[in-house]
Amino acid sequence: MERKRIGPLPMIGDKKTKARAVTGSAGVHFVAYRLSAMGYIVALTREGAPAIDLMVYSPKSGRSVSIQVKTASNASQKPDKKKRKDDLLYWQLSKKALELKGKSVFYAFVDMKGCAADQPRPLEMPDVFIVPAEWVANPEHRNIRNTETALGSLNTYPKGKLPSSFWFDLYPKGKKKWSDKWELI
């Protein structure tokens, strides 16, 4: 029986979808690398697993945590590619963000600072912000506009209705509080 040769597999989705997937995967692997370098034992979940991207164990403390990684190719850009003037960073979250809670559940918000599938050479190291998932899900932290005193905001517009996704804004105080806060894990 003659074997058929298989050509390259077709990519599913458009170019923009593929670029987003590559950027997201880069963020997950970057966080896994940083944690591994610090001595944590890190397991990546199967791609597409709901809510959790990394399972992390600390041999030092015996503690296990779950991490949801959210990656932006440039978190300081607006969707129209213009740089924000308000010094905010933002990531898009699904409505699962309202349900993701627990003392051992964290977000790792990664800003790739311009490094993405269409620009693979990093100009700078990515920034990582470690934020407790309970903080993000807390209703007290929604639709906050006071960028000087607040840490961040989960924007659930329009009010009263739950859209399929939200924007999480990280304000200057939040950037300072959660930048490279690996010790929370």
C-alpha positions in Angstrom: 0.0 0.0 0.0 1.4 3.3 -1.0 1.6 6.0 1.6 0.3 9.5 0.8 2.4 12.4 1.6 0.8 15.0 3.8 1.4 18.6 3.0 1.6 21.4 5.5 -1.5 21.6 7.7 -3.7 24.6 7.1 -3.8 27.2 9.8 -7.3 27.8 11.3 -8.5 31.4 11.7 -7.4 34.6 10.2 -4.0 36.3 10.6 -5.2 38.5 13.5 -6.5 35.4 15.4 -3.2 33.6 14.9 -1.2 36.6 16.0 -3.3 36.8 19.2 -2.8 33.1 19.9 1.0 33.4 19.5 1.1 36.5 21.7 -0.9 34.7 24.4 1.2 31.6 24.2 4.4 33.7 24.5 3.0 35.3 27.7 2.2 32.0 29.3 5.6 30.6 28.4 7.4 33.7 29.7 5.6 33.5 33.1 6.4 29.8 33.3 10.0 30.5 32.5 10.3 33.2 35.2 8.7 31.0 37.8 10.8 28.0 36.9 14.0 30.1 37.1 12.9 31.0 40.7 12.7 27.4 41.7 8.9 26.8 41.4 7.6 23.7 39.7 5.4 24.8 36.8 2.9 22.8 34.7 1.2 24.3 31.7 -2.4 23.2 31.3 -3.7 22.0 28.0 -4.2 24.9 25.6 -7.8 26.0 25.7 -8.3 24.8 29.3 -10.9 27.1 30.9 -9.7 29.7 33.4 -6.3 28.4 34.4 -3.0 28.4 32.3 -0.4 27.4 34.9 -0.4 25.2 37.9 2.5 26.2 40.2 4.0 24.4 43.2 6.6 25.9 45.6 8.8 23.2 47.1 10.0 25.7 49.6 6.5 26.5 51.1 4.6 23.4 49.9 1.9 25.7 48.5 0.2 25.3 45.2 -1.5 28.0 43.2 -3.2 28.4 39.8 -2.4 31.3 37.4 -4.5 32.7 34.6 -2.1 34.6 32.2 -3.4 37.5 30.2 -1.0 38.9 27.6 -1.1 42.1 25.6 1.3 42.8 22.8 1.4 46.4 24.0 -0.8 47.1 27.0 -0.3 50.8 26.8 -1.9 51.0 23.3 -5.5 51.7 22.5 -7.2 49.4 20.0 -6.5 52.0 17.3 -2.7 51.5 18.0 -2.3 54.9 19.5 -0.4 55.2 22.8 -2.5 56.0 25.8 -1.8 59.4 27.4 -3.1 58.5 30.8 -0.3 56.0 31.8 -2.8 53.1 32.1 -2.3 49.6 31.0 -5.1 47.3 29.9 -6.0 43.7 29.1 -9.2 42.1 27.7 -10.8 39.5 30.0 -13.7 37.2 29.4 -16.8 37.2 31.7 -15.1 34.2 33.5 -13.1 37.0 35.3 -16.2 37.6 37.4 -16.2 33.9 38.6 -12.5 33.2 38.9 -11.8 33.5 42.7 -9.9 31.8 45.5 -7.0 32.6 47.8 -4.7 30.5 45.6 -5.8 31.9 42.2 -3.9 34.7 40.5 -3.7 36.6 37.3 -0.3 37.3 35.6 -0.9 40.3 33.4 1.9 40.4 30.9 2.7 43.4 28.8 5.0 42.2 25.9 5.9 45.9 25.3 5.5 45.7 21.5 6.9 42.2 21.0 4.2 40.2 19.1 3.8 37.7 16.3 4.2 40.6 13.8 7.3 42.0 15.6 9.1 39.0 17.2 12.3 40.8 18.3 11.7 42.2 21.7 12.9 45.8 22.3 12.4 45.4 26.1 11.8 42.7 28.7 8.0 42.1 29.2 6.4 43.5 32.4 4.5 41.1 34.6 1.9 42.1 37.1 0.7 39.5 39.6 -2.8 40.3 40.8 -5.0 38.1 43.1 -8.0 36.9 41.2 -10.3 37.7 44.1 -9.3 41.4 43.7 -10.2 41.4 40.0 -13.5 39.7 40.6 -14.5 41.9 43.6 -17.5 44.1 42.6 -16.0 47.0 44.5 -13.3 47.3 41.8 -15.6 47.8 38.8 -16.0 50.9 36.6 -13.7 53.0 38.7 -12.5 56.2 37.1 -10.2 57.7 39.8 -6.9 56.8 38.3 -4.9 58.7 41.0 -6.1 56.7 44.0 -7.4 53.4 42.7 -5.2 50.4 41.8 -7.2 49.3 38.8 -10.7 48.7 37.4 -12.7 45.9 35.8 -14.8 47.8 33.3 -18.2 46.2 32.9 -19.9 48.5 30.4 -22.7 49.0 29.8 -23.8 49.0 33.4 -26.5 46.5 34.2 -25.7 44.2 31.3 -23.0 41.6 31.2 -21.0 41.7 27.9 -19.0 38.7 26.8 -15.7 40.5 27.6 -14.3 43.3 29.8 -11.3 45.6 29.9 -9.1 45.4 33.0 -7.3 48.7 33.5 -4.2 48.8 35.7 -3.6 52.3 37.1 -0.2 53.7 38.2 -0.7 52.7 41.9 -1.6 49.2 40.8 1.4 49.0 38.5 3.6 49.9 41.4 1.9 47.5 43.8 1.8 44.4 41.5 4.8 44.8 39.3 6.9 41.6 39.6 5.1 40.6 42.8 6.2 36.9 42.5 6.2 36.6 46.3 2.4 36.7 46.3 2.6 33.2 44.7 
